[in-house]
Amino acid sequence: MSPHQLPVVIVGAGPVGLAAAAHLIERGIEPLVLESGPTAGTAVREWGHVRLFSTWAEVVDPVAEKLLAPAGWSVPAPQTYPSGSDWAEQYLQPLADVLGEKVRYGHTVTGVSRRGRDRVVDAEREEQPFVVHVQRGDGDRERFLARAVIDASGTWSTPGPAGGSGLPALGEDVASERISYRVPDLARPEVRARYAGRRTAVIGSGASAFTALAMLADLAQSPEGHGTHAVWVLRRGMSDSTFGGGTADQLPARGALGLAAKSAVDSGHAEPVTGFRVEAVERGSGGHLVLVGEDGRRVGPVDEAVVLTGFRPDVSFLEEVRLRLDERLQAPTELAPLIDPNQHSCGTVYPHGHRELSHPEQGLFLAGMKSYGRAPTFLALTGYEQVRSIAAALAGDLASADRVELVLPETGVCGGAGLFDTVETDHGAGECCTGPESGASGATAREAGVAPDSAPGAEQSGGCCGS
Ligand SMILES: Cc1cc2nc3c(=O)[nH]c(=O)nc-3n(C[C@H](O)[C@H](O)[C@H](O)COP(=O)(O)OP(=O)(O)OC[C@H]3O[C@@H](n4cnc5c(N)ncnc54)[C@H](O)[C@@H]3O)c2cc1C
């Protein structure tokens, strides 16, 4: 069988992987989606209790919507905000159901290579199909051949550690039963009981940290929450932009997250500790945690720690293919300069397509959250545009593939770039920096996303990128 008759394998049935399948179908190309979990949107369901800062209209791919229409589906109340669970149950699962056999659950991709060619071999490499190794939920292993591979496996399963160096802090593993790397679901009684009346260190400065601080402040004000207190550990200093763009954010719900966190601080429910990079986590009497900073300062004792320091991509199953990743962000090299918070502040991220997402291994693409590596500004809309362009390129329609038309919302804050933890680099909330006039794809729109979480790199910028 010629490679062109083989399906395009998509790793992950998240929002971007499923959108990729829809775009390929529209182009007459057969997709095969391999998903490790038991459902569509397995990762999204794990943060199902968190409300998105994007409306329904902003998180549904237009081509997926077309595919769903014959089943009587339409975008639920487009201007309202879904939770992660709503997104998964009311959109991702119906979409996967329409795709039917093209989505395989319980299929964890463990390796990607070229048939008969390891990473080193050049000879006739590009004529060989991809081989994709899978560990199935029933314990069996399976191998698929593919004409191309779109890795949309996200970064959810690899959160950053508490340690300020990017490595786990000393003792972080030993204290694991008191550390969570997710925004706690305080609607669940057992989780509520874990944090009610307790002192919790929240480490991180992105939208997830804002959400956790606001939720803990709500808990503190509830009848059973007396004594609940958060210590907010930030690696950077406080500035006007610490809380994001507020009312100047073009995504109002995203701006509101920062305002809710500010209110938690102003009301005394959360106490910020700035410029603090965790070196060690010590256990005190009664199992309490004490965070030790690289400068010797100590924070605590606290009962719990919630670590929300961003995510990093897992590229371990891509060892036998030739990737070109930026050394800082672990994002494709062409894309990285467009999203690197060390180089840019809030506004200078452009929509991009197949060219920025390509690698020396032709036919292999990282898309979605994973394509951003450690950069914190990813939005679903960006991913939908990525896979539209990739599908067009795979169909040979380069004119369409190169045309990037997306306009993304701005955060409404802006900061200087590149300096480490210096508050002076901030230019104040409400401003927005001017980026280059056009992106690598010739697009003129800018993306500015407050992070779902902050990556360490983001915290090195003095601006809004993920902080
Ligand atoms: C708390 C939170 C809130 C967010 N809010 C917004 C928002 O309001 N607006 C917005 O635009 N964006 C938001 N984002 C960012 C982004 O849009 C989402 O993270 C989105 O889910 C990314 O989609 P994805 O398809 O790239 O990855 P994911 O949703 O992570 O999907 C990846 C899928 O791949 C599967 N997988 C992983 N590894 C393998 C493997 N080896 N083999 C097979 N399958 C695998 C996973 O199980 C998962 O189902 C938010 C992110 C978070 C974490």
The ligand as an SDF file (V2000), in Angstrom:
LIG
                    3D

 53 58  0  0  0  0  0  0  0  0999 V2000
   -7.4060   24.5210   33.4500 C   0  0  0  0  0  0  0  0  0  0  0  0
   -7.3130   24.9440   31.9990 C   0  0  0  0  0  0  0  0  0  0  0  0
   -8.1850   25.8940   31.5020 C   0  0  0  0  0  0  0  0  0  0  0  0
   -8.1240   26.2840   30.1560 C   0  0  0  0  0  0  0  0  0  0  0  0
   -9.0050   27.2170   29.7060 N   0  0  0  0  0  0  0  0  0  0  0  0
   -8.9560   27.5750   28.3970 C   0  0  0  0  0  0  0  0  0  0  0  0
   -9.8960   28.5280   27.8710 C   0  0  0  0  0  0  0  0  0  0  0  0
  -10.7640   29.0440   28.5880 O   0  0  0  0  0  0  0  0  0  0  0  0
   -9.8130   28.8580   26.5570 N   0  0  0  0  0  0  0  0  0  0  0  0
   -8.8740   28.3130   25.7250 C   0  0  0  0  0  0  0  0  0  0  0  0
   -8.8670   28.6320   24.5380 O   0  0  0  0  0  0  0  0  0  0  0  0
   -7.9640   27.4320   26.1920 N   0  0  0  0  0  0  0  0  0  0  0  0
   -7.9790   27.0590   27.5040 C   0  0  0  0  0  0  0  0  0  0  0  0
   -7.0540   26.1520   27.9720 N   0  0  0  0  0  0  0  0  0  0  0  0
   -5.9310   25.7640   27.0920 C   0  0  0  0  0  0  0  0  0  0  0  0
   -6.2430   24.6830   26.0270 C   0  0  0  0  0  0  0  0  0  0  0  0
   -7.2090   25.1140   25.1170 O   0  0  0  0  0  0  0  0  0  0  0  0
   -6.6580   23.3660   26.6180 C   0  0  0  0  0  0  0  0  0  0  0  0
   -5.6220   22.8660   27.4300 O   0  0  0  0  0  0  0  0  0  0  0  0
   -6.9800   22.2930   25.5740 C   0  0  0  0  0  0  0  0  0  0  0  0
   -7.5020   21.1740   26.2490 O   0  0  0  0  0  0  0  0  0  0  0  0
   -5.7630   21.8580   24.7520 C   0  0  0  0  0  0  0  0  0  0  0  0
   -6.1980   20.9070   23.8150 O   0  0  0  0  0  0  0  0  0  0  0  0
   -5.2460   19.7820   23.1990 P   0  0  0  0  0  0  0  0  0  0  0  0
   -6.1400   18.9620   22.3210 O   0  0  0  0  0  0  0  0  0  0  0  0
   -4.0490   20.3970   22.6310 O   0  0  0  0  0  0  0  0  0  0  0  0
   -4.7320   18.9110   24.4430 O   0  0  0  0  0  0  0  0  0  0  0  0
   -5.5170   18.0750   25.5510 P   0  0  0  0  0  0  0  0  0  0  0  0
   -6.8490   18.6360   25.8320 O   0  0  0  0  0  0  0  0  0  0  0  0
   -4.5740   17.9300   26.6900 O   0  0  0  0  0  0  0  0  0  0  0  0
   -5.7550   16.6530   24.8760 O   0  0  0  0  0  0  0  0  0  0  0  0
   -4.7070   15.7320   24.6700 C   0  0  0  0  0  0  0  0  0  0  0  0
   -5.2840   14.3220   24.6360 C   0  0  0  0  0  0  0  0  0  0  0  0
   -4.2300   13.4150   24.3140 O   0  0  0  0  0  0  0  0  0  0  0  0
   -4.3180   12.2730   25.1270 C   0  0  0  0  0  0  0  0  0  0  0  0
   -2.9740   11.6910   25.2170 N   0  0  0  0  0  0  0  0  0  0  0  0
   -1.9150   12.1620   25.9230 C   0  0  0  0  0  0  0  0  0  0  0  0
   -0.8370   11.3850   25.7070 N   0  0  0  0  0  0  0  0  0  0  0  0
   -1.2260   10.4000   24.8560 C   0  0  0  0  0  0  0  0  0  0  0  0
   -0.5500    9.2950   24.2590 C   0  0  0  0  0  0  0  0  0  0  0  0
    0.7540    9.0330   24.4860 N   0  0  0  0  0  0  0  0  0  0  0  0
   -1.2540    8.4830   23.4420 N   0  0  0  0  0  0  0  0  0  0  0  0
   -2.5690    8.7150   23.1810 C   0  0  0  0  0  0  0  0  0  0  0  0
   -3.2450    9.7520   23.7400 N   0  0  0  0  0  0  0  0  0  0  0  0
   -2.5770   10.5900   24.5370 C   0  0  0  0  0  0  0  0  0  0  0  0
   -4.8680   12.8040   26.4340 C   0  0  0  0  0  0  0  0  0  0  0  0
   -5.5070   11.7750   27.1870 O   0  0  0  0  0  0  0  0  0  0  0  0
   -5.8410   13.8740   25.9630 C   0  0  0  0  0  0  0  0  0  0  0  0
   -7.1380   13.3700   25.7800 O   0  0  0  0  0  0  0  0  0  0  0  0
   -7.1290   25.7280   29.3040 C   0  0  0  0  0  0  0  0  0  0  0  0
   -6.2500   24.7720   29.8270 C   0  0  0  0  0  0  0  0  0  0  0  0
   -6.3300   24.3750   31.1470 C   0  0  0  0  0  0  0  0  0  0  0  0
   -5.3560   23.3350   31.6690 C   0  0  0  0  0  0  0  0  0  0  0  0
  1  2  1  0
  2  3  1  0
  2 52  2  0
  3  4  2  0
  4  5  1  0
  4 50  1  0
  5  6  2  0
  6  7  1  0
  6 13  1  0
  7  8  2  0
  7  9  1  0
  9 10  1  0
 10 11  2  0
 10 12  1  0
 12 13  2  0
 13 14  1  0
 14 15  1  0
 14 50  1  0
 15 16  1  0
 16 17  1  0
 16 18  1  0
 18 19  1  0
 18 20  1  0
 20 21  1  0
 20 22  1  0
 22 23  1  0
 23 24  1  0
 24 25  2  0
 24 26  1  0
 24 27  1  0
 27 28  1  0
 28 29  2  0
 28 30  1  0
 28 31  1  0
 31 32  1  0
 32 33  1  0
 33 34  1  0
 33 48  1  0
 34 35  1  0
 35 36  1  0
 35 46  1  0
 36 37  1  0
 36 45  1  0
 37 38  2  0
 38 39  1  0
 39 40  1  0
 39 45  2  0
 40 41  1  0
 40 42  2  0
 42 43  1  0
 43 44  2  0
 44 45  1  0
 46 47  1  0
 46 48  1  0
 48 49  1  0
 50 51  2  0
 51 52  1  0
 52 53  1  0
M  END
$$$$
